């Protein structure tokens, strides 16, 4: 195996407590090394992008990932959750998170454009009627929910477009390589 094909990746466990850097040239090699680092044994595992939970289950897609992409390795009984969501607490306990987020945004609504996917999802899924004890301005809450939904949709569309461009670029490179090799032999 040649070192020039090794790509660096970051791996994390489901709780995001364990983080390691590894290099691999294929999805199978990545899974093997990740099993060892995270002590996952020989059971079935699933590899997903840490950022959004997109499953990585084929070498073609795996080969398009950028250097130092953060990947989460899950055993068969584990499920991807957005960062910041505590797996050991009820959703009722998470209400403090939305409270501080709403207070911050009520102070300056322009910060909504800087939020990440998990925070935008939280705002998009909120029920304005149940949060008027935190922010009495129901109109503000409804407009914030609508704006968050638009920003989340735009972020997802942009990510989808980037993913398609990466796939297109990798396919174009694969198709050009045989053509270049063919010219050398003529």
N, CA and C of each residue as an Amber inpcrd file, in Angstrom:
protein
   558
   0.8560000  -1.1790000   0.0000000   0.0000000   0.0000000   0.0000000
   0.8930000   1.2300000   0.0000000   0.5630000   2.2270000  -0.7800000
   1.3390000   3.4480000  -0.9250000   0.8330000   4.5200000   0.0270000
   1.7620000   5.2280000   0.6670000   1.3800000   6.2810000   1.6010000
   0.7530000   7.4820000   0.9210000   0.9210000   7.6430000  -0.4030000
   0.3920000   8.8290000  -1.0730000  -1.1320000   8.7940000  -1.1600000
  -1.7520000   7.6440000  -0.9180000  -3.2110000   7.5450000  -0.9910000
  -3.8720000   7.6040000   0.3820000  -3.0660000   7.7190000   1.4290000
  -3.6260000   7.7900000   2.7720000  -4.2050000   9.1770000   3.0170000
  -5.4130000   9.2050000   3.5530000  -6.0950000  10.4660000   3.8420000
  -6.3320000  10.5520000   5.3480000  -6.0720000  11.7220000   5.9500000
  -6.3310000  11.8620000   7.3840000  -7.8130000  12.1090000   7.6670000
  -8.3080000  11.4810000   8.7250000  -9.6920000  11.6510000   9.1730000
  -9.6940000  11.8320000  10.6810000 -10.7440000  12.4500000  11.1800000
 -10.9700000  12.5400000  12.6190000 -12.1280000  11.6090000  12.9370000
 -11.9900000  10.8230000  14.0020000 -13.0840000   9.9360000  14.4000000
 -13.5400000  10.3030000  15.8070000 -14.8360000  10.1350000  16.0260000
 -15.4250000  10.3810000  17.3410000 -16.4070000   9.2630000  17.6590000
 -16.6020000   9.0380000  18.9510000 -17.6150000   8.0730000  19.3570000
 -18.9620000   8.7810000  19.4760000 -20.0010000   8.0470000  19.7660000
 -21.3610000   8.5890000  19.7800000 -21.5290000   9.7170000  20.8000000
 -20.7910000   9.6700000  21.9020000 -20.9130000  10.7080000  22.9300000
 -20.0010000  11.9020000  22.6580000 -19.1670000  11.7690000  21.6430000
 -18.1720000  12.7900000  21.2720000 -17.1390000  13.0090000  22.3830000
 -16.9870000  12.0320000  23.2740000 -15.9890000  12.1180000  24.3370000
 -14.6200000  11.6570000  23.8460000 -14.6090000  10.6380000  23.0150000
 -13.3540000  10.1090000  22.4800000 -13.1500000  10.6690000  21.0770000
 -11.9720000  11.2490000  20.8390000 -11.6290000  11.8090000  19.5250000
 -10.2220000  11.3460000  19.1650000 -10.0720000  10.8770000  17.9190000
  -8.7710000  10.4130000  17.4560000  -8.5610000  10.8600000  16.0190000
  -7.3050000  10.9280000  15.6430000  -6.9540000  11.1530000  14.2490000
  -6.3790000   9.8700000  13.6850000  -6.8430000   9.4820000  12.5040000
  -6.3000000   8.3000000  11.8370000  -6.1450000   8.6030000  10.3550000
  -5.3760000   7.7640000   9.6670000  -5.2710000   7.8550000   8.2150000
  -5.7210000   6.5260000   7.6290000  -6.3610000   6.5980000   6.4690000
  -6.8500000   5.3890000   5.8150000  -6.9300000   5.6320000   4.3150000
  -6.8370000   4.5540000   3.5550000  -6.9330000   4.6640000   2.1000000
  -8.2610000   4.1350000   1.5730000  -9.0380000   3.4770000   2.4370000
 -10.3340000   2.9430000   2.0070000 -11.2910000   2.9450000   3.1940000
 -12.5540000   2.7880000   2.8860000 -13.5660000   2.7410000   3.9400000
 -13.3300000   1.5370000   4.8540000 -12.9710000   0.3890000   4.2670000
 -12.7370000  -0.8100000   5.0710000 -11.5660000  -0.6110000   6.0300000
 -10.4840000   0.0100000   5.5330000  -9.3330000   0.2760000   6.3950000
  -9.7180000   1.2640000   7.5030000 -10.5060000   2.2660000   7.1380000
 -10.9730000   3.2460000   8.1230000 -11.7660000   2.5480000   9.2280000
 -12.7220000   1.6980000   8.8400000 -13.5580000   0.9910000   9.8200000
 -12.7010000   0.1190000  10.7330000 -11.7370000  -0.5760000  10.1610000
 -10.8680000  -1.4380000  10.9530000 -10.0930000  -0.6380000  12.0000000
  -9.5110000   0.4790000  11.5830000  -8.7520000   1.3070000  12.5230000
  -9.6730000   1.9570000  13.5590000 -10.8480000   2.3870000  13.1310000
 -11.7990000   3.0240000  14.0460000 -12.2780000   2.0310000  15.1050000
 -12.5290000   0.7850000  14.7010000 -12.9310000  -0.2560000  15.6660000
 -11.8900000  -0.3820000  16.7800000 -10.6160000  -0.4120000  16.3780000
  -9.5370000  -0.5530000  17.3600000  -9.4730000   0.6490000  18.2930000
  -9.4980000   1.8480000  17.7280000  -9.3700000   3.0700000  18.5360000
 -10.5380000   3.2520000  19.4960000 -11.7450000   2.9330000  19.0340000
 -12.9490000   3.1690000  19.8350000 -13.4220000   1.9270000  20.5850000
 -12.6480000   0.8370000  20.5070000 -12.9830000  -0.4150000  21.1950000
 -14.3900000  -0.9010000  20.8540000 -14.7000000  -0.9840000  19.5620000
 -16.0520000  -1.3670000  19.1420000 -16.2190000  -2.8570000  18.8820000
 -15.1620000  -3.6350000  18.9300000 -15.2960000  -5.0610000  18.7000000
 -15.5900000  -5.3720000  17.2410000 -16.1700000  -6.5570000  16.9880000
 -16.4010000  -7.0080000  15.6160000 -17.8440000  -6.9050000  15.1560000
 -18.7200000  -6.3010000  15.9440000 -20.1210000  -6.1570000  15.5390000
 -20.2740000  -5.1880000  14.3710000 -21.4860000  -5.0930000  13.8600000
 -21.7600000  -4.1630000  12.7680000 -21.5790000  -2.7290000  13.2390000
 -20.9920000  -1.9050000  12.3680000 -20.8380000  -0.4830000  12.6620000
 -21.3390000   0.3220000  11.4750000 -21.6660000   1.5660000  11.7650000
 -22.0990000   2.4940000  10.7240000 -21.2290000   3.7320000  10.8470000
 -20.7710000   4.2480000   9.7010000 -19.9530000   5.4570000   9.6670000
 -20.8230000   6.5920000   9.1490000 -20.8510000   7.7110000   9.8820000
 -21.6410000   8.8730000   9.4700000 -20.7890000  10.1320000   9.6210000
 -21.1560000  11.1690000   8.8670000 -20.5150000  12.4630000   9.0500000
 -20.9310000  12.9960000  10.4110000 -19.9740000  13.4220000  11.2140000
 -20.3150000  13.9340000  12.5430000 -21.2220000  15.1540000  12.4440000
 -21.0080000  15.9780000  11.4440000 -21.7250000  17.2510000  11.3340000
 -23.2260000  17.0840000  11.1560000 -23.6410000  16.1270000  10.2860000
 -25.0730000  16.0470000   9.9810000 -25.6510000  14.6390000   9.9710000
 -24.8370000  13.6240000  10.2530000 -25.3460000  12.2590000  10.3240000
 -25.4790000  11.5500000   8.9940000 -24.9760000  12.1360000   7.9000000
 -25.0370000  11.4810000   6.5910000 -24.2330000  10.1910000   6.6460000
 -24.8610000   9.0850000   6.2330000 -24.1810000   7.7980000   6.2820000
 -23.1540000   7.6930000   5.1620000 -21.9910000   7.1720000   5.5060000
 -20.9130000   6.9280000   4.5440000 -20.7850000   5.4150000   4.4490000
 -21.3220000   4.8300000   3.3690000 -21.3400000   3.3760000   3.2920000
 -20.7390000   2.8130000   2.0070000 -20.0710000   3.6510000   1.2180000
 -19.4140000   3.1330000   0.0230000 -18.0960000   3.8650000  -0.2140000
 -17.1360000   3.1340000  -0.7770000 -15.8010000   3.6900000  -1.0060000
 -15.8110000   4.8970000  -1.9280000 -16.6930000   4.9050000  -2.9320000
 -16.7310000   6.0350000  -3.8680000 -17.0100000   7.3360000  -3.1330000
 -17.9920000   7.3370000  -2.2530000 -18.3070000   8.5480000  -1.4890000
 -17.1980000   8.8360000  -0.4830000 -16.7140000   7.7950000   0.1770000
 -15.6450000   7.9450000   1.1660000 -14.4250000   8.6260000   0.5460000
 -14.1130000   8.2750000  -0.6930000 -12.9280000   8.8370000  -1.3520000
 -13.0850000  10.3140000  -1.6950000 -14.3170000  10.8520000  -1.6600000
 -14.5200000  12.2750000  -1.9650000 -14.4120000  13.1600000  -0.7310000
 -14.3260000  12.5510000   0.4510000 -14.2750000  13.3400000   1.6850000
 -12.9580000  14.1000000   1.7800000 -13.0380000  15.3060000   2.3090000
 -11.8610000  16.1560000   2.4550000 -10.9730000  15.6700000   3.5930000
  -9.7060000  16.0790000   3.5560000  -8.7840000  15.7730000   4.6470000
  -9.3680000  16.2670000   5.9650000  -9.1730000  15.4690000   7.0020000
  -9.6010000  15.7950000   8.3670000 -11.1090000  15.9050000   8.5360000
 -11.8780000  15.2640000   7.6490000 -13.3220000  15.1890000   7.8490000
 -13.5820000  14.4400000   9.1530000 -14.5020000  14.9430000   9.9390000
 -14.8330000  14.3220000  11.2110000 -15.9620000  13.3130000  10.9990000
 -15.6750000  12.0540000  11.3120000 -16.6280000  10.9660000  11.1190000
 -16.9560000  10.3200000  12.4590000 -18.2160000   9.9630000  12.6160000
 -18.6670000   9.2840000  13.8250000 -18.8800000   7.8170000  13.4750000
 -18.3970000   6.9450000  14.3360000 -18.5470000   5.5120000  14.1220000
 -19.5170000   4.9890000  15.1730000 -20.6100000   4.3940000  14.6920000
 -21.6950000   3.9530000  15.5700000 -21.8290000   2.4380000  15.5440000
 -22.0540000   1.8340000  16.7020000 -22.3970000   0.4140000  16.7280000
 -23.8680000   0.2820000  16.3390000 -24.3130000  -0.9380000  16.1140000
 -25.6660000  -1.1580000  15.5790000 -26.7750000  -0.6230000  16.4840000
 -26.5170000  -0.5020000  17.7890000 -27.5540000  -0.0200000  18.7040000
 -27.4630000   1.4840000  18.9830000 -26.5680000   2.1730000  18.2940000
 -26.3970000   3.6100000  18.5200000 -26.9830000   4.4130000  17.3720000
 -27.3520000   5.6600000  17.6680000 -27.9620000   6.5370000  16.6770000
 -27.2790000   7.8950000  16.7200000 -27.0490000   8.4910000  15.5590000
 -26.4460000   9.8220000  15.4900000 -27.3800000  10.8530000  16.0990000
 -26.8100000  11.7850000  16.8540000 -27.5430000  12.9150000  17.4280000
 -26.7390000  14.1730000  17.1370000 -27.3940000  15.3140000  16.9720000
 -26.6610000  16.5670000  16.7500000 -25.7540000  16.8920000  17.9340000
 -24.6740000  17.5970000  17.6680000 -23.7610000  18.0170000  18.7350000
 -24.5080000  18.8860000  19.7370000 -24.1530000  18.7460000  20.9980000
 -24.7910000  19.5600000  22.0290000 -26.0200000  18.9180000  22.6210000
 -26.5280000  17.9080000  22.0050000 -27.7040000  17.2180000  22.5400000
 -27.2150000  16.1250000  23.4660000 -27.5650000  16.1890000  24.6980000
 -27.0870000  15.2490000  25.6910000 -27.9020000  13.9680000  25.6210000
 -27.2150000  12.8540000  25.4510000 -27.8980000  11.5730000  25.2990000
 -28.4810000  11.0490000  26.6060000 -28.0150000  11.5570000  27.7370000
 -28.4200000  10.9940000  29.0190000 -29.5220000  11.7650000  29.7240000
 -30.0320000  12.8320000  29.1170000 -31.0600000  13.6450000  29.7630000
 -32.3210000  13.6770000  28.9120000 -33.4340000  13.8600000  29.5790000
 -34.6910000  14.0070000  28.8630000 -34.7080000  15.3250000  28.1160000
 -35.5200000  15.3970000  27.0460000 -35.6470000  16.6280000  26.2860000
 -36.1800000  17.7730000  27.1350000 -36.9210000  17.4470000  28.2000000
 -37.4480000  18.4850000  29.0820000 -36.2880000  19.2660000  29.6990000
 -35.2040000  18.5690000  30.0660000 -34.0400000  19.2240000  30.6550000
 -33.3570000  20.1440000  29.6580000 -33.4890000  19.8590000  28.3650000
 -32.8490000  20.6660000  27.3380000 -33.5190000  22.0080000  27.1390000
 -34.6170000  22.2860000  27.8420000 -35.3300000  23.5450000  27.6920000
 -34.4800000  24.7540000  28.0290000 -33.5000000  24.5690000  28.9170000
 -32.6150000  25.6810000  29.2550000 -31.8040000  26.1150000  28.0520000
 -31.4640000  25.1950000  27.1540000 -30.7040000  25.5350000  25.9570000
 -31.4720000  26.4840000  25.0650000 -32.7360000  26.2060000  24.8420000
 -33.5330000  27.0860000  23.9900000 -33.7960000  28.4140000  24.6880000
 -33.8840000  28.3960000  26.0010000 -34.1080000  29.6320000  26.7450000
 -32.9620000  30.6150000  26.5360000 -31.7250000  30.1480000  26.6980000
 -30.5810000  31.0500000  26.5120000 -30.4280000  31.4470000  25.0510000
 -30.7370000  30.5310000  24.1400000 -30.6720000  30.8380000  22.7100000
 -31.6850000  31.9220000  22.3480000 -32.9030000  31.7820000  22.8340000
 -33.9360000  32.7870000  22.5550000 -33.5720000  34.1450000  23.1520000
 -33.0390000  34.1460000  24.3550000 -32.6450000  35.4080000  24.9870000
 -31.5500000  36.1010000  24.1870000 -30.5830000  35.3150000  23.7290000
 -29.5040000  35.8740000  22.9060000 -30.0460000  36.4900000  21.6250000
 -30.9310000  35.7500000  20.9490000 -31.4750000  36.2120000  19.6720000
 -32.4390000  37.3760000  19.8570000 -33.1460000  37.4080000  20.9890000
 -34.0570000  38.5240000  21.2470000 -33.2560000  39.8160000  21.4010000
 -32.0250000  39.6880000  21.9170000 -31.1300000  40.8370000  22.0390000
 -30.6230000  41.3210000  20.6880000 -30.3730000  40.3940000  19.7590000
 -29.8940000  40.7550000  18.4160000 -30.2890000  39.6500000  17.4460000
 -31.3690000  39.8570000  16.7300000 -31.9290000  38.8550000  15.8140000
 -30.9720000  38.5040000  14.6770000 -30.0390000  39.4020000  14.3450000
 -29.1340000  39.1320000  13.2190000 -28.2360000  37.9190000  13.4830000
 -28.0910000  37.5150000  14.7420000 -27.2650000  36.3510000  15.0650000
 -27.8570000  35.0470000  14.5380000 -29.1070000  35.0450000  14.1330000
 -29.7180000  33.8160000  13.6190000 -28.9710000  33.3270000  12.3790000
 -28.3930000  34.2380000  11.6140000 -27.6680000  33.8390000  10.4030000
 -26.3590000  33.1290000  10.7250000 -25.8890000  33.2100000  11.9570000
 -24.6290000  32.5920000  12.3550000 -24.8180000  31.2290000  13.0190000
 -26.0590000  30.8280000  13.2250000 -26.3330000  29.5750000  13.9290000
 -26.0230000  28.3670000  13.0660000 -25.6900000  27.2630000  13.7310000
 -25.4520000  26.0060000  13.0470000 -26.7420000  25.2280000  12.8540000
 -26.6370000  24.1200000  12.1370000 -27.7950000  23.2870000  11.8320000
 -28.5950000  22.8370000  13.0400000 -27.9500000  22.2900000  14.0910000
 -28.7190000  21.8190000  15.2500000 -29.5160000  22.9340000  15.9380000
 -28.9070000  24.1260000  16.0470000 -29.6240000  25.2400000  16.6850000
 -30.7840000  25.7020000  15.8160000 -30.5670000  25.7430000  14.4920000
 -31.6490000  26.1380000  13.5840000 -32.7900000  25.1240000  13.6310000
 -32.4450000  23.8300000  13.7280000 -33.4820000  22.7960000  13.8390000
 -34.2870000  22.9890000  15.1180000 -33.5960000  23.2940000  16.2020000
 -34.2650000  23.5220000  17.4850000 -35.2660000  24.6660000  17.3690000
 -34.8560000  25.7520000  16.7250000 -35.7410000  26.9100000  16.5640000
 -36.8760000  26.6150000  15.5900000 -36.5820000  25.8630000  14.5380000
 -37.5990000  25.5290000  13.5430000 -38.6780000  24.6320000  14.1430000
 -38.2770000  23.7590000  15.0640000 -39.2160000  22.8140000  15.6780000
 -39.9150000  23.3640000  16.9230000 -39.5360000  24.5600000  17.3610000
 -40.1180000  25.0880000  18.6080000 -41.6000000  25.4340000  18.4300000
 -42.3050000  25.4170000  19.5450000 -43.7090000  25.8170000  19.5780000
 -43.7910000  27.1970000  20.2320000 -44.0190000  28.2630000  19.4300000
 -44.0430000  29.6230000  19.9890000 -45.0140000  29.7830000  21.1570000
 -46.1520000  29.0920000  21.1170000 -47.1360000  29.2160000  22.1990000
 -46.5860000  28.7410000  23.5410000 -45.7370000  27.7240000  23.5130000
 -45.2290000  27.1700000  24.7690000 -44.0170000  27.9330000  25.2990000
 -43.5210000  28.9070000  24.5460000 -42.3170000  29.6270000  24.9620000
 -42.5720000  31.0800000  25.3400000 -43.8380000  31.4740000  25.4000000
 -44.1450000  32.8710000  25.7280000 -43.7940000  33.2300000  27.1710000
 -43.5560000  32.2240000  28.0160000 -43.1000000  32.5310000  29.3740000
 -41.6290000  32.9650000  29.3770000 -40.8730000  32.5620000  28.3380000
 -39.4670000  32.9600000  28.2130000 -39.3730000  34.3040000  27.4900000
 -40.0290000  34.3720000  26.3280000 -40.0950000  35.6020000  25.5230000
 -41.5760000  35.8930000  25.2960000 -42.1390000  36.9000000  25.9490000
 -43.5810000  37.1770000  25.8440000 -44.0450000  37.5910000  24.4420000
 -43.1290000  38.0340000  23.6010000 -43.4690000  38.5260000  22.2670000
 -43.6910000  37.3450000  21.3130000 -44.9480000  36.8890000  21.2000000
 -45.2720000  35.7310000  20.3690000 -44.9790000  36.0000000  18.8980000
 -45.1910000  37.2190000  18.4210000 -44.8980000  37.5650000  17.0280000
 -43.4110000  37.3720000  16.7430000 -42.5600000  37.8070000  17.6650000
 -41.1150000  37.6140000  17.5210000 -40.7920000  36.1280000  17.3970000
 -41.3820000  35.3070000  18.2680000 -41.1200000  33.8690000  18.2520000
 -41.5580000  33.2360000  16.9360000 -42.7190000  33.6330000  16.4140000
 -43.2040000  33.0890000  15.1480000 -42.2960000  33.5000000  13.9910000
 -41.8710000  34.7690000  13.9820000 -40.9840000  35.2360000  12.9180000
 -39.6100000  34.5690000  13.0140000 -39.1350000  34.3550000  14.2240000
 -37.8630000  33.6720000  14.4320000 -37.9440000  32.2320000  13.9320000
 -39.0550000  31.5710000  14.2220000 -39.2490000  30.1950000  13.7580000
 -39.2350000  30.1480000  12.2320000 -39.9340000  31.0650000  11.5900000
 -39.9890000  31.1090000  10.1290000 -38.6080000  31.4080000   9.5320000
 -37.9080000  32.3980000  10.0840000 -36.5750000  32.7600000   9.5820000
 -35.5920000  31.6000000   9.7640000 -35.6750000  30.9230000  10.9010000
 -34.7950000  29.7830000  11.1600000 -35.0290000  28.6760000  10.1460000
 -36.2860000  28.4290000   9.8150000 -36.6150000  27.4230000   8.8100000
 -36.0200000  27.7650000   7.4540000 -36.0840000  29.0500000   7.0870000
 -35.5020000  29.4730000   5.8010000 -33.9840000  29.3070000   5.8040000
 -33.3280000  29.7460000   6.8850000 -31.8710000  29.6010000   6.9690000
 -31.4640000  28.1300000   6.9490000 -32.2030000  27.2850000   7.6510000
 -31.8980000  25.8590000   7.6830000 -32.0440000  25.2580000   6.2910000
 -33.1110000  25.6020000   5.5960000 -33.3270000  25.1110000   4.2360000
 -32.2010000  25.5630000   3.3090000 -31.8160000  26.8280000   3.4150000
 -30.7270000  27.3520000   2.5820000 -29.4140000  26.6330000   2.8720000
 -29.1270000  26.3840000   4.1550000 -27.8910000  25.6820000   4.5160000
 -27.8930000  24.2630000   3.9520000 -29.0270000  23.5950000   4.0360000
 -29.1070000  22.2210000   3.5150000 -28.9540000  22.2020000   2.0000000
 -29.5770000  23.1630000   1.3020000 -29.4360000  23.2320000  -0.1500000
 -27.9900000  23.5040000  -0.5370000 -27.3290000  24.3910000   0.1760000
 -25.9260000  24.6930000  -0.1130000 -25.0590000  23.4590000   0.1220000
 -25.3100000  22.7220000   1.2040000 -24.5340000  21.5200000   1.4850000
 -24.7870000  20.4580000   0.4250000 -26.0390000  20.2930000   0.0020000
 -26.3560000  19.3400000  -1.0610000 -25.6380000  19.7070000  -2.3510000
 -25.6050000  20.9910000  -2.6840000 -24.9220000  21.4430000  -3.8980000
 -23.4260000  21.1540000  -3.8080000 -22.8300000  21.4030000  -2.6460000
 -21.4050000  21.1070000  -2.4710000 -21.1330000  19.6120000  -2.5870000
 -21.9990000  18.7980000  -2.0060000 -21.8340000  17.3480000  -2.0970000
 -21.9030000  16.8810000  -3.5430000 -22.8470000  17.4200000  -4.3050000
 -22.9550000  17.0570000  -5.7200000 -21.7190000  17.4960000  -6.5000000
 -21.2090000  18.6770000  -6.2080000 -19.9960000  19.1460000  -6.8850000
 -18.8070000  18.2420000  -6.5760000 -18.6920000  17.7850000  -5.3370000
 -17.6050000  16.8770000  -4.9730000 -17.7160000  15.5730000  -5.7510000
 -18.9230000  15.0390000  -5.8380000 -19.1360000  13.7910000  -6.5750000
 -18.8200000  14.0000000  -8.0490000 -19.3130000  15.0950000  -8.6210000
 -19.0420000  15.4030000 -10.0250000 -17.5430000  15.5270000 -10.2540000
 -16.8540000  16.2270000  -9.3700000 -15.4160000  16.4320000  -9.5010000
 -14.6750000  15.0940000  -9.4380000 -15.0640000  14.2220000  -8.5210000
 -14.3820000  12.9320000  -8.4030000 -14.6430000  12.0630000  -9.6280000
 -15.8520000  12.1050000 -10.1740000 -16.1640000  11.3310000 -11.3770000
 -15.3880000  11.8740000 -12.5660000 -15.3050000  13.1910000 -12.6860000
 -14.5620000  13.8120000 -13.7760000 -13.0930000  13.4200000 -13.6990000
 -12.5170000  13.4230000 -12.5070000 -11.1180000  13.0220000 -12.3400000
 -10.9160000  11.5600000 -12.7050000 -11.8500000  10.7050000 -12.3410000
 -11.7490000   9.2810000 -12.6570000 -11.8200000   9.0780000 -14.1670000
 -12.7090000   9.8070000 -14.8410000 -12.8550000   9.6650000 -16.2870000
 -11.6630000  10.2410000 -17.0320000 -11.0400000  11.2920000 -16.5240000
  -9.8970000  11.9100000 -17.1900000  -8.6420000  11.0640000 -17.0450000
  -8.4880000  10.3560000 -15.9550000  -7.2880000   9.5690000 -15.7090000
  -7.0550000   8.5150000 -16.7910000  -8.0480000   7.6860000 -17.1990000
  -7.7980000   6.7200000 -18.2720000  -7.4660000   7.4130000 -19.6030000
  -8.0880000   8.5460000 -19.8860000  -7.8110000   9.2680000 -21.1260000
  -6.3660000   9.7360000 -21.1610000  -5.8490000  10.2480000 -20.0600000
  -4.4660000  10.7040000 -19.9990000  -3.5150000   9.5290000 -20.1390000
  -3.8440000   8.3960000 -19.5190000  -2.9850000   7.2230000 -19.6030000
  -2.9790000   6.6650000 -21.0160000  -4.1390000   6.7310000 -21.6710000
  -4.2410000   6.2390000 -23.0490000  -3.3810000   7.0420000 -23.9980000
  -3.2790000   8.3350000 -23.8200000  -2.4680000   9.1940000 -24.6820000
  -0.9870000   8.9020000 -24.5090000  -0.5740000   8.5390000 -23.3170000
   0.8310000   8.2650000 -23.0510000   1.2740000   7.0230000 -23.8030000
   0.4170000   6.0200000 -23.9270000   0.7710000   4.7480000 -24.5500000
   0.6800000   4.7890000 -26.0590000   0.0930000   5.8250000 -26.6710000
  -0.0810000   5.8700000 -28.1240000   1.1660000   6.2670000 -28.8360000
